[in-house]
Amino acid sequence: MPNDITNRKSIPAITYFRELERLGIFKRFQADLYLLTGLAFDFADAQARSSLYLRAIEKYIPFCRLVNSVPGGRRACESCARNAIRQCLKTKRDIITTCHLGLVDVFVPIAVNNCVGGVLSTGQFLWSVPTERGFKKIRPNLVKIGMDIKQAQHDYGHIPVIESARVRAIIDIIHMMVDSILAEARKMPILRSASREDKVVQAQEFIESNYTENISVKDVAATVHLSPSRLSHLLKESLNTTFTAYINDVRLHWAKYYLENTTLRVGEIAFRVGFENLSHFNRQFRAKIGLAPRQFRQQISTKK
């Protein structure tokens, strides 16, 4: 990724968004935009990684939820999104593009202190009414990723249509609302102080990029040029957490995501998110969520 995105100048912007996520400001904004437009809104940080707190997959249209339910479809969608996010971060301009199945996606850069701190994305619509001819064009791709073609064709026919003028209006609203939110957020003491916590942010970035690996507090401390004891102190002081608790929270977040949105077995999910022992994963999940992983999945399936 370009240096102007990942260098130290972008750290305060990353920090702002980490705090905004936890304060719930963007979550409310995300919910309001969904009510107004019927579109799902996601957020990715300055390193093109999806937010841990603002995933909107439950709001995706049925067609996209179906595509994301199979591994090949999910990988293709994530690859398209990453490429568009990187382009948006690099150019610092709005990006309107189409995904691997021809649906329109919109990516809007969000700047803090003249640095692009992330990207707000929305989409999953068509410019014109879906047709049988249009479906035939994407059918080979659907077969390739292992889709249920009959269900996919049904859901394809219900993809929303949004004209270009309305899309432009949605983008304008995003810019106005984000500018307003950030103007208010900058007044918050927690955000003013956050820009001084570079080491903590760097540690978070490293953990969230490598949580699937067997990393230790020594590994993270070496990356941010601190002693393990100093890093542990900063994590406790700034985030009121420990290294072990933080990495477990990240792993459990993604475990919930896989339980909700894939058919992977519990054991596969445990190892995929970085737990080396299934029993330990089950204990940690129950302690954090209040349910065993299988019970959690059953509960989610019932609600759907």
For each residue, the residues with C-beta under 8 A, 3 or more apart:
1: 5 6 47 48 86 89 90
2: 5 6 89 90
3: 6 7
4: 7 9 10
5: 1 2 10 46 47 89 90 116
6: 1 2 3 10 46 47
7: 3 4 10
8: 11 198
9: 4 12 115
10: 4 5 6 7 13 14 46 115 116 117
11: 8 14 15 195 198 201 202
12: 9 15 16 112 113 115 194 195
13: 10 16 17 46 111 112 113 115 116 117 118
14: 10 11 17 18 45 46 47 117 118 201 205
15: 11 12 18 19 191 194 195 197 198 201
16: 12 13 19 20 112 117 182 185 186 191 194 195
17: 13 14 20 21 26 43 45 51 110 112 117 118
18: 14 15 21 22 194 201 204
19: 15 16 22 23 185 188 190 191 194
20: 16 17 23 25 26 181 185 191
21: 17 18 24 26 27 43 51 52 53 54
22: 18 19 53
23: 19 20 185 188 190
24: 21 27 28
25: 20 28 29 181 185
26: 17 20 21 29 30 43 54 181
27: 21 24 30 31 53 54
28: 24 25 31 32
29: 25 26 32 33 41 177 178 181
30: 26 27 33 34 41 43 54 56
31: 27 28 34 35
32: 28 29 35 36
33: 29 30 36 37 39 41 122 170 173 174 177
34: 30 31 37 38 39 40 41 56 59
35: 31 32
36: 32 33 173
37: 33 34 122 170
38: 34 160
39: 33 34 59 122 123 124 125 160 162 170
40: 34 56 57 59 60 61 122 124
41: 29 30 33 34 54 56 59 120 121 122
42: 50 51 54 55 56 81 120 121 122
43: 17 21 26 30 50 51 54 118 119 120 121
44: 48 49 50 51 81 85 118 119 121
45: 14 17 48 49 51 117 118
46: 5 6 10 13 14 89 115 116 117 118
47: 1 5 6 14 205 209
48: 1 44 45 82 85 86 89 119
49: 44 45 208 209
50: 42 43 44 54 55 81
51: 17 21 42 43 44 45 54 55 118
52: 21 55 208 250 253
53: 21 22 27
54: 21 26 27 30 41 42 43 50 51
55: 42 50 51 52 257
56: 30 34 40 41 42 59 60
57: 40 60 65 68 257 260 261
58: 260
59: 34 39 40 41 56
60: 40 56 57 64 65 68 124
61: 40 64 65 124 125 155 158 159 160
62: 65 66 155 158
63: 66 67 103 124 152 155 156 158 159
64: 60 61 67 68 77 103 124
65: 57 60 61 62 68 69 261
66: 62 63 69 73 147 148 151 152 155
67: 63 64 70 73 74 76 77 101 142 145 147 152
68: 57 60 64 65 73 74 77 261
69: 65 66 73 74 261 262 263
70: 67 73 74 145 146 147
71: 74 75 262
72: 75 76 144 145 146
73: 66 67 68 69 70 76 77 145 146 147
74: 67 68 69 70 71 77 78 261 262
75: 71 72 78 79
76: 67 72 73 79 80 100 141 145
77: 64 67 68 73 74 80 81 99 100
78: 74 75 81 82
79: 75 76 82 83 100
80: 76 77 83 84 97 99 100 105
81: 42 44 50 77 78 84 85 99 105 121
82: 48 78 79 85 86
83: 79 80 86 87
84: 80 81 87 88 95 97 105 107 121
85: 44 48 81 82 88 89 107 119 121
86: 1 48 82 83 89 90
87: 83 84 90 91 95 97 107
88: 84 85 91 92 93 94 95 107 108 109 119
89: 1 2 5 46 48 85 86 92 109 116 119
90: 1 2 5 86 87
91: 87 88 95
92: 88 89 109 111 116
93: 88 109
94: 88 106 107 108 109 171
95: 84 87 88 91 106 107
96: 104 105 106 107 167
97: 80 84 87 104 105 107
98: 102 103 104 105
99: 77 80 81 102 103 105 123
100: 76 77 79 80 141
101: 67 138 141 142
102: 98 99 126 134 137 138
103: 63 64 98 99 123 124 125 126 159
104: 96 97 98 123 124 125 126 127 162 167
105: 80 81 84 96 97 98 99 121 122 123 124
106: 94 95 96 121 122 123 167 170 171
107: 84 85 87 88 94 95 96 97 119 120 121
108: 88 94 119 120 121 171 174 175 178
109: 88 89 92 93 94 116 118 119
110: 17 116 117 118 119 120 178 182
111: 13 92 114 115 116 117
112: 12 13 16 17 115 117 182
113: 12 13
114: 111
115: 9 10 12 13 46 111 112
116: 5 10 13 46 89 92 109 110 111 119
117: 10 13 14 16 17 45 46 110 111 112
118: 13 14 17 43 44 45 46 51 109 110
119: 43 44 48 85 88 89 107 108 109 110 116
120: 41 42 43 107 108 110 174 178
121: 41 42 43 44 81 84 85 105 106 107 108
122: 33 37 39 40 41 42 105 106 170 174
123: 39 99 103 104 105 106
124: 39 40 60 61 63 64 103 104 105 159 160
125: 39 61 103 104 159 160 161 162
126: 102 103 104 129 130 134 159 160 161 162
127: 104 161 162 163 164
128: 131 161
129: 126 161
130: 126 134 135 156 157 158 159 161
131: 128 134 135
132: 135 136
133: 136 137
134: 102 126 130 131 137 138 156
135: 130 131 132 138 139 153 156 157
136: 132 133 139
137: 102 133 134
138: 101 102 134 135 141 142 156
139: 135 136 142 143 149
140: 143 144
141: 76 100 101 138 144 145
142: 67 101 138 139 145 147 149 152
143: 139 140 146 147 149
144: 72 140 141
145: 67 70 72 73 76 141 142
146: 70 72 73 143
147: 66 67 70 73 142 143 151 152
148: 66 151 152
149: 139 142 143 152 153
150: 153 154
151: 66 147 148 154 155
152: 63 66 67 142 147 148 149 155 156
153: 135 149 150 156 157
154: 150 151 157 158
155: 61 62 63 66 151 152 158 159
156: 63 130 134 135 138 152 153 159
157: 130 135 153 154
158: 61 62 63 130 154 155
159: 61 63 103 124 125 126 130 155 156
160: 38 39 61 124 125 126
161: 125 126 127 128 129 130
162: 39 104 125 126 127 166 167 170
163: 127 166 167
164: 127 167 168
165: 168 169
166: 162 163 169 170
167: 96 104 106 162 163 164 170 171
168: 164 165 171 172
169: 165 166 172 173
170: 33 37 39 106 122 162 166 167 173 174
171: 94 106 108 167 168 174 175
172: 168 169 175 176
173: 33 36 169 170 176 177
174: 33 108 120 122 170 171 177 178
175: 108 171 172 178 179
176: 172 173 179 180
177: 29 33 173 174 180 181
178: 29 108 110 120 174 175 181 182
179: 175 176 182 183
180: 176 177 183 184
181: 20 25 26 29 177 178 184 185
182: 16 110 112 178 179 185 186
183: 179 180 186 187
184: 180 181 187 188
185: 16 19 20 23 25 181 182 188 191
186: 16 182 183 191 192
187: 183 184 191 192
188: 19 23 184 185 191 192
189: 192 193
190: 19 23 193 194
191: 15 16 19 20 185 186 187 188 194 195
192: 186 187 188 189 195
193: 189 190 196 197
194: 12 15 16 18 19 190 191 197 201
195: 11 12 15 16 191 192
196: 193
197: 15 193 194 200 201 234 238
198: 8 11 15 201 202
199: 202 203 224 225 226 231 234
200: 197 203 204 234 235 238 239
201: 11 14 15 18 194 197 198 204 205
202: 11 198 199 205 206 223 224
203: 199 200 206 207 220 221 223 224 231 234 235
204: 18 200 201 207 208 246
205: 14 47 201 202 208 209
206: 202 203 209 210 215 220 223 224
207: 203 204 210 211 215 220 243 246 247 250
208: 49 52 204 205 211 250
209: 47 49 205 206
210: 206 207 213 215
211: 207 208 215 247 250 251 254 273 274
212: 272 273 274
213: 210 274
214: 274 276
215: 206 207 210 211 219 220 247
216: 219 220
217: 220 221 228 231 232 243 244
218: 221 222 228
219: 215 216 222 223
220: 203 206 207 215 216 217 223 224 231 243
221: 203 217 218 224 226 227 228 230 231
222: 218 219 225
223: 202 203 206 219 220
224: 199 202 203 206 220 221 231
225: 199 222
226: 199 221 230 231 234
227: 221 230 231
228: 217 218 221 231 232
229: 232 233
230: 221 226 227 233 234
231: 199 203 217 220 221 224 226 227 228 234 235 243
232: 217 228 229 235 236 242 243
233: 229 230 236 237
234: 197 199 200 203 226 230 231 237 238
235: 200 203 231 232 238 239 241 242 243 246
236: 232 233 239 240 241 242
237: 233 234
238: 197 200 234 235
239: 200 235 236 246
240: 236
241: 235 236 245 246 249
242: 232 235 236 245 246
243: 207 217 220 231 232 235 246 247
244: 217 247 248
245: 241 242 248 249
246: 204 207 235 239 241 242 243 249 250
247: 207 211 215 243 244 250 251 274
248: 244 245 251 252 284 288
249: 241 245 246 252 253 288
250: 52 207 208 211 246 247 253 254
251: 211 247 248 254 255 273 274 275
252: 248 249 255 256 273 284 285 288 289
253: 52 249 250 256 257
254: 211 250 251 257 258 272 273
255: 251 252 258 259 269 270 273 281 285 293
256: 252 253 259 260 289 296
257: 55 57 253 254 260 261
258: 254 255 261 262 264 269 272 273
259: 255 256 262 266 269 293 296 297 300
260: 57 58 256 257 297 300
261: 57 65 68 69 74 257 258
262: 69 71 74 258 259 269
263: 69
264: 258 268 269 272
265: 268 269
266: 259 269 270 278 281 282 293 294 297
267: 270 271 278
268: 264 265 271 272
269: 255 258 259 262 264 265 266 272 273 293
270: 255 266 267 273 275 277 278 281 282 293
271: 267 268 274 275 276 278
272: 212 254 258 264 268 269
273: 211 212 251 252 254 255 258 269 270
274: 211 212 213 214 247 251 271
275: 251 270 271 278 280 281 284
276: 214 271 280
277: 270 280 281
278: 266 267 270 271 275 281 282
279: 282 283
280: 275 276 277 283 284
281: 255 266 270 275 277 278 284 285 293
282: 266 270 278 279 285 286 292 293
283: 279 280 286 287
284: 248 252 275 280 281 287 288
285: 252 255 281 282 288 289 291 292 293 296
286: 282 283 289 290 291 292
287: 283 284
288: 248 249 252 284 285
289: 252 256 285 286 296
290: 286
291: 285 286 295 296 299
292: 282 285 286 295 296
293: 255 259 266 269 270 281 282 285 296 297
294: 266 297 298
295: 291 292 298 299
296: 256 259 285 289 291 292 293 299 300
297: 259 260 266 293 294 300 301
298: 294 295 301 302
299: 291 295 296 302 303
300: 259 260 296 297 303 304
301: 297 298 304
302: 298 299
303: 299 300
304: 300 301
